[in-house]
């Protein structure tokens, strides 16, 4: 399937994201544009209704003095009004700067001050309070607009305005100057900056990635033509709006293809809302797919012996069939018949339970997904495909075709984008999705580009004979053991995280004689396992210190070691007494390990690993949401992982028992 050359961005009528919303309102006005779950009820707004709101909010912003080049930020959970606020800023020639709703005070302050945001649209009182506490350090901030009035209306602050007030002022301005909105919208150009997406900052302060409308529209158009996306498809928008992937899929692709944007009632109801909605497309990071599989395994363990045996049998059939498909081998008649029966009694009901009964395209990205998890969903009839993107490339670089999904690659380049591997193994990109530059950081922009205009991704990869791109790890993290054995920590970590009892893992081994790992248990599944055995615990720390849990994790590591070459097997490990947290700078908001920070923070542990120590004293800094910090001093036990014997047992699924 080859996508046609992108044309929307070159047409003055469709060259920007808000212009695409106007096109949708004109061409299919009564079709569902945005839908929100509120108080248990799905409420739908047509494309025409969305456009009317866009006009009113845009003019309301103009009433507040918002002008071309100004920045507007949104903070909160995914809501149609917050998406429309971003589009309204763009319609007036401004720039959207969404921020993470769970970011701590210091992170928010840096982004909002650096971007010189003048208006913030906040979801509720919690977010308003957070911004009011920071405003002394935000000289450019003029107005805070709140969506949910509960608790905010009692505040007597001249900086605060309600979303309803904003719309009302916009309608008043429309009556006085009927053509003003159309005039401002017409001034918009494909090369205007649409959004500033701040990177996750794995190596330091986040950088503001400037993406223009041409970047977003052209890449969304090429992707929509590549994928099986149809007008009227339902898309579940629940990932953070500050993540560039949400801007690409929940806004750009939805506007380009006429897809309905659906937002859940709250982050806590996402899985329930997913089952109710049954979307045609969904994007989830590996952690969510792993969590779905873990929950399924727990439910299976809790079921009757007959149901458990039936599930295990048909799971085995599905897995064997999937491996034959991967290897390009024919499916025996008996297996094909068994799979059809399994579809009726196992696979279909599982997809229905997960909310994937209507899904035609399911995506995973942001980090590699373990091959066993990938194969599991594929074998159960979920069209799960890996994608690869970068903030500086408008979130879209490569995607898998339906019939060429492979757990070891991320697919072929999105049409219109060129990909090559430089002599050092780094992935380089060129095409319409490549960013304009880093905001106020010209030197960093220049350092990210080659002399002949290629974007340096910082990822190590290769292109296989089929033209599929495979990502090995971050280029700076790929190394060798002291004996010269290649070492990619992310590969080991993904293997470890396939265990339902392991939530996060950080592996070390570069320039060292063997591989070691720090493990953070999965509190839900490990706690469930403990409760089944009458093992009482009071907290994450208490559970992680239990000898029984330590033995459980050692057994899990041994299973994973059996699938690895002997030289890269984990020899020593320790259990962390807290989860790795973004608030403590150990992870990014998109759940990527800040490896250099973790190595510095846990330096005594790493040294003890290789010095043969049995424990290491660590002082950990705990950061609270309001920015306050506390110190936790503890001894972490280091244990040996007994060697495993026998051949590798790859492609196996762990059981929760």
Residue pairs with C-beta under 8 A, 6 or more apart in sequence:
1 225
1 226
1 401
2 415
3 221
3 222
3 223
3 225
3 226
3 414
3 415
3 416
4 225
5 416
6 217
6 218
6 219
6 221
6 222
6 416
6 432
7 221
8 14
8 15
8 20
8 217
8 218
8 221
8 256
9 15
9 190
9 213
9 214
9 217
9 218
9 221
9 432
10 190
12 186
13 19
13 23
14 20
14 23
14 217
15 188
15 189
15 190
15 213
15 214
15 217
16 90
16 91
16 185
16 188
16 189
16 190
16 192
16 194
16 213
16 217
17 87
17 90
17 194
17 213
17 216
17 217
17 251
17 252
17 255
18 54
18 58
18 87
18 88
18 90
18 91
18 185
18 188
19 185
19 188
20 217
20 255
20 256
21 33
21 47
21 50
21 51
21 54
21 87
21 255
22 51
22 185
24 31
24 33
24 47
24 50
24 51
24 255
24 258
25 33
25 47
25 48
25 50
25 51
28 47
28 231
28 258
29 46
29 47
29 48
30 46
30 47
30 48
31 46
31 47
31 231
31 232
31 258
31 260
32 44
32 45
32 46
32 47
32 232
32 260
33 45
33 46
33 47
33 48
33 49
33 50
33 260
33 261
34 44
34 45
34 50
34 80
34 83
34 84
34 260
34 261
34 262
34 263
35 42
35 43
35 44
35 45
35 80
35 234
35 260
35 261
35 262
35 263
36 42
36 43
36 79
36 80
36 262
36 263
36 265
37 43
37 262
37 263
37 264
37 265
37 269
37 273
37 276
38 265
39 265
40 265
42 262
42 276
42 277
45 53
45 80
47 258
50 80
50 84
53 81
53 84
53 167
54 84
54 87
54 88
54 91
55 91
55 170
55 174
55 181
56 166
56 167
56 168
56 170
56 171
56 174
57 84
57 85
57 88
57 163
57 166
57 167
57 170
58 88
58 89
58 91
58 92
58 170
58 181
58 184
58 185
59 169
59 170
59 171
59 173
59 174
59 180
59 181
60 88
60 165
60 166
60 167
60 168
60 169
60 170
60 173
61 72
61 88
61 89
61 92
61 94
61 119
61 166
61 170
62 92
62 170
62 173
62 180
62 184
63 166
63 169
63 170
63 172
63 173
64 119
64 142
64 143
64 161
64 166
64 169
65 142
66 72
66 89
66 92
66 94
66 118
66 119
67 92
67 93
67 94
68 92
68 93
68 94
68 187
69 93
69 94
69 95
70 89
70 92
70 94
70 95
70 118
70 119
71 89
71 94
71 95
71 96
71 97
71 115
71 116
71 117
71 118
71 119
71 140
71 196
72 85
72 86
72 88
72 89
72 94
72 95
72 96
72 97
72 117
72 118
72 119
72 120
72 121
73 96
73 97
73 98
73 99
73 111
73 112
73 115
73 117
73 119
73 120
73 121
74 82
74 85
74 86
74 96
74 98
74 99
74 120
74 121
74 122
74 241
75 98
75 99
75 100
75 101
75 108
75 120
75 121
75 122
75 123
75 127
75 130
75 131
76 82
76 101
76 121
76 122
76 123
76 124
76 127
76 147
77 101
77 123
77 263
77 266
77 267
78 237
78 238
78 239
78 241
78 246
78 250
78 263
78 264
79 123
79 147
79 263
80 261
80 263
81 121
81 147
81 163
82 98
82 121
82 123
82 147
82 241
83 237
83 241
83 250
83 251
83 261
85 121
85 145
85 163
86 96
86 98
86 195
86 241
86 251
87 96
87 251
89 95
89 96
89 119
90 96
90 188
90 192
90 194
90 195
90 213
91 181
91 184
91 185
91 188
92 184
93 184
93 187
93 188
93 192
95 193
95 194
95 195
95 196
96 194
96 195
96 196
96 247
97 111
97 112
97 115
97 117
97 195
97 196
97 198
97 208
98 195
98 197
98 240
98 241
98 242
98 246
98 247
99 108
99 111
99 112
99 198
99 242
100 107
100 240
100 242
100 589
101 123
101 127
101 240
101 241
101 242
102 240
102 582
102 589
102 625
103 111
103 242
103 589
104 583
104 623
104 624
104 625
104 626
104 627
105 130
105 133
105 134
105 625
105 626
105 627
106 627
107 206
108 130
108 131
108 134
109 134
109 137
109 138
110 205
110 206
111 198
111 206
111 208
112 120
112 131
112 134
112 138
112 141
113 137
113 138
113 139
113 140
114 208
114 439
114 440
115 196
115 198
115 208
115 439
116 140
117 138
117 140
117 141
118 140
118 141
118 142
118 143
119 141
119 142
119 143
119 144
119 145
120 131
120 141
120 143
120 144
120 145
121 145
121 146
121 147
121 163
122 128
122 130
122 131
122 144
122 145
122 146
122 147
123 146
123 147
123 148
124 146
124 147
124 148
124 150
124 151
124 152
125 146
125 148
125 150
125 151
125 152
127 146
128 144
128 146
128 152
128 155
128 160
131 141
131 144
132 144
132 157
132 159
133 626
135 141
135 159
141 159
142 159
143 159
143 161
144 159
144 160
144 161
145 160
145 161
145 162
145 163
145 166
146 152
146 160
146 161
146 162
146 163
147 163
149 162
149 164
152 160
152 162
153 162
173 180
174 180
174 181
188 213
189 213
190 212
190 213
190 214
190 217
191 212
191 213
191 214
192 212
192 213
193 210
193 211
193 212
193 436
194 211
194 212
194 213
194 215
194 216
195 210
195 211
195 216
195 244
195 247
196 208
196 209
196 210
196 211
196 439
197 208
197 209
197 211
197 242
197 243
197 244
197 247
197 391
198 206
198 207
198 208
198 209
198 242
199 206
199 207
199 209
199 391
200 206
200 391
200 588
200 589
200 590
200 592
201 207
201 588
201 594
202 474
202 588
202 592
202 593
202 594
202 595
202 596
203 594
203 596
207 438
207 439
207 441
207 444
208 438
208 439
208 440
208 441
209 244
209 391
209 392
209 435
209 438
209 439
210 435
210 436
210 437
210 438
210 439
211 244
211 247
211 394
211 435
211 436
212 436
214 432
215 394
215 432
215 433
215 434
215 435
215 436
216 247
216 248
216 251
216 252
216 394
217 252
217 256
218 416
218 432
218 433
219 248
219 252
219 394
219 395
219 396
219 414
219 416
219 417
219 431
219 432
219 433
220 248
220 252
220 253
220 255
220 256
220 257
220 396
221 256
222 396
222 414
222 415
222 416
222 417
222 432
223 253
223 396
223 399
223 414
224 253
224 256
224 257
225 415
226 399
226 414
226 415
227 281
227 361
227 399
228 360
228 361
228 402
229 253
229 257
229 259
229 281
229 361
230 257
230 280
231 257
231 258
231 259
232 258
232 259
232 260
233 257
233 259
233 260
233 279
233 280
233 281
233 360
234 259
234 260
234 262
234 277
234 278
234 279
234 280
234 281
234 358
235 249
235 250
235 253
235 254
235 259
235 260
235 261
235 262
235 279
235 280
235 281
235 282
236 262
236 263
236 264
236 270
236 273
236 274
236 277
236 279
236 282
237 246
237 249
237 250
237 254
237 261
237 262
237 263
238 263
238 264
238 267
238 270
239 245
239 246
239 250
239 283
239 284
239 285
240 246
240 589
240 590
241 247
241 250
242 589
243 589
243 590
244 389
244 391
244 394
244 395
245 283
245 365
245 366
245 389
245 395
247 395
248 389
248 394
248 395
248 396
249 283
249 395
250 261
251 261
252 394
253 259
254 260
254 261
259 281
262 273
262 277
262 279
264 270
264 273
264 274
265 273
271 355
274 282
274 354
274 355
275 352
275 353
275 354
275 355
276 355
277 355
278 355
278 356
278 357
278 358
278 359
279 355
279 358
279 359
280 358
280 359
280 360
280 361
281 359
281 360
281 361
281 362
281 363
282 356
282 359
282 362
282 363
283 362
283 363
283 364
283 365
283 387
284 362
284 363
284 364
285 364
285 365
285 366
285 367
285 590
285 591
286 364
286 366
286 367
286 368
286 369
286 370
286 373
286 494
286 497
287 591
289 364
289 369
289 373
289 374
289 377
289 384
290 369
290 370
290 373
290 497
290 498
290 500
292 354
293 373
293 376
293 377
293 500
294 500
294 522
294 524
294 525
294 656
296 350
296 353
296 354
297 500
297 525
297 654
297 655
297 656
298 500
298 524
298 525
298 528
298 656
300 307
300 308
300 311
300 312
300 656
301 308
301 655
301 656
301 657
303 311
310 345
310 346
311 346
314 338
314 341
314 342
314 345
314 346
314 347
315 346
315 376
315 379
315 380
315 653
317 335
317 338
317 339
317 342
318 339
318 342
318 346
318 347
318 379
318 380
319 375
319 376
319 379
319 651
319 653
320 335
321 331
321 335
321 336
321 339
321 379
322 375
322 378
322 379
323 375
323 651
324 330
324 331
324 335
325 331
326 375
326 406
331 339
343 381
346 380
347 380
347 381
348 357
348 381
350 380
351 357
351 359
351 380
351 381
351 382
354 382
356 362
356 382
359 382
359 383
360 383
361 383
361 385
361 402
362 377
362 382
362 383
362 384
362 385
363 384
363 385
363 386
363 387
363 399
364 374
364 384
364 385
364 386
364 387
365 386
365 387
365 388
365 389
365 410
366 590
366 591
366 592
367 490
367 494
367 591
367 592
368 386
368 471
368 490
368 491
368 494
369 386
369 407
369 494
370 407
370 494
370 495
370 497
370 498
371 407
371 408
371 651
372 498
372 651
372 652
372 653
373 498
374 384
374 386
374 405
374 407
375 407
375 651
376 653
377 384
378 384
378 405
383 402
383 405
384 405
385 399
385 400
385 401
385 402
385 405
385 411
386 399
386 400
386 405
386 406
386 407
386 409
386 410
386 411
387 396
387 397
387 398
387 399
387 400
387 410
387 411
388 397
388 398
388 399
388 410
388 411
388 469
388 471
389 395
389 396
389 397
389 398
390 397
390 429
390 455
390 457
390 459
391 435
392 434
392 435
392 448
392 455
392 457
393 417
393 429
393 431
393 433
393 434
393 435
393 455
393 457
394 433
394 434
394 435
396 414
396 417
396 433
397 410
397 413
397 414
397 417
397 419
397 429
397 433
397 457
397 469
398 410
398 411
398 412
398 413
398 414
398 419
398 468
398 469
399 410
399 411
399 412
399 414
400 406
400 409
400 410
400 411
400 412
400 468
401 411
401 412
404 411
404 412
404 466
404 468
405 411
406 468
408 470
409 464
409 468
409 469
409 470
410 468
410 469
410 470
410 471
411 468
411 469
412 467
412 468
412 469
413 419
413 469
414 433
416 431
416 432
416 433
417 429
417 430
417 431
417 432
417 433
418 429
418 430
418 431
419 427
419 428
419 429
419 463
419 469
420 427
420 428
420 454
420 463
421 427
421 428
421 461
421 462
421 463
422 428
422 450
422 456
424 475
425 460
425 461
425 462
425 472
425 475
425 478
426 456
426 457
426 458
426 459
426 460
426 461
426 475
427 457
427 459
427 460
427 461
427 469
427 471
428 450
428 454
428 455
428 456
428 457
429 454
429 455
429 457
430 453
430 454
430 455
434 455
435 455
437 445
438 444
438 445
438 448
448 455
448 456
449 455
449 456
450 456
458 474
458 475
458 476
459 471
459 472
459 473
459 474
459 475
460 471
460 472
460 473
460 474
460 475
460 478
460 488
461 469
461 470
461 471
461 472
462 469
462 470
462 472
463 469
463 470
464 470
472 478
472 488
472 490
472 491
473 488
473 489
473 490
473 491
474 490
474 595
477 488
477 489
477 490
477 510
477 595
478 486
478 487
478 488
479 486
479 487
479 509
479 510
479 511
480 486
480 487
480 510
480 511
481 487
481 509
481 510
481 511
481 512
481 513
481 514
481 515
481 567
481 568
482 511
482 512
482 513
483 513
483 567
485 565
485 567
485 568
487 509
487 510
487 515
487 568
489 506
489 507
489 508
489 509
489 510
489 595
492 505
492 507
492 509
492 515
492 517
492 564
492 568
492 570
493 504
493 505
493 506
493 507
493 517
493 593
495 560
495 563
495 564
496 502
496 505
496 507
496 517
496 519
496 556
496 557
496 560
496 570
497 503
497 504
497 505
498 560
498 654
499 553
499 556
499 557
499 559
499 560
499 654
500 522
500 525
500 654
500 656
501 521
501 522
501 525
501 526
501 529
501 552
501 553
501 556
502 519
502 520
502 521
502 522
502 553
502 556
503 520
503 521
503 522
503 523
503 579
504 519
504 520
504 579
504 580
504 587
504 593
505 517
505 518
505 519
505 520
506 517
506 518
506 580
506 593
506 595
506 598
507 515
507 516
507 517
507 570
508 515
508 516
508 517
508 518
508 599
508 606
508 609
509 515
509 516
509 568
512 610
513 610
514 567
514 571
514 572
515 568
515 569
515 570
515 571
516 570
516 571
516 572
516 573
516 606
516 609
516 610
517 557
517 570
517 572
517 573
518 573
518 574
518 576
518 602
518 605
519 553
519 557
519 573
519 574
519 575
519 576
520 575
520 576
520 578
520 579
520 580
521 540
521 543
521 544
521 549
521 553
521 575
523 540
523 543
523 579
525 656
526 543
526 549
526 552
527 537
527 543
528 656
529 552
529 656
530 536
530 537
530 543
530 546
530 548
530 549
533 548
535 546
535 548
537 543
537 546
540 577
540 578
540 579
541 577
541 578
543 549
544 575
544 576
544 577
545 575
545 577
549 575
550 575
550 637
550 639
553 573
553 575
554 573
554 639
554 641
554 642
556 654
557 570
557 573
557 641
558 641
558 642
558 644
559 649
559 652
559 654
560 570
561 569
561 570
561 641
561 643
561 644
562 644
562 646
562 648
562 649
563 648
563 649
563 650
563 652
564 648
569 641
569 643
569 644
570 641
571 640
571 641
572 609
572 638
572 639
572 640
572 641
573 638
573 639
573 641
574 605
574 609
574 616
574 636
574 637
574 638
574 639
575 636
575 637
576 636
577 634
577 636
578 620
578 622
578 632
580 586
580 587
580 593
580 598
581 587
581 623
582 588
582 589
582 591
583 623
583 624
583 625
584 620
584 621
584 622
584 623
585 594
585 597
585 623
586 593
586 594
586 597
586 598
586 601
587 593
587 594
588 594
599 606
601 620
601 621
602 618
604 616
604 617
604 618
605 616
605 618
605 636
605 638
607 613
607 616
608 615
608 616
608 638
609 616
609 638
613 638
614 637
614 638
615 635
615 636
615 637
615 638
616 635
616 636
616 638
617 633
617 634
617 635
617 636
618 633
618 634
618 635
618 636
619 631
619 632
619 633
620 631
620 632
620 633
620 634
621 629
621 630
621 631
621 632
622 629
622 630
622 631
622 632
623 629
624 630
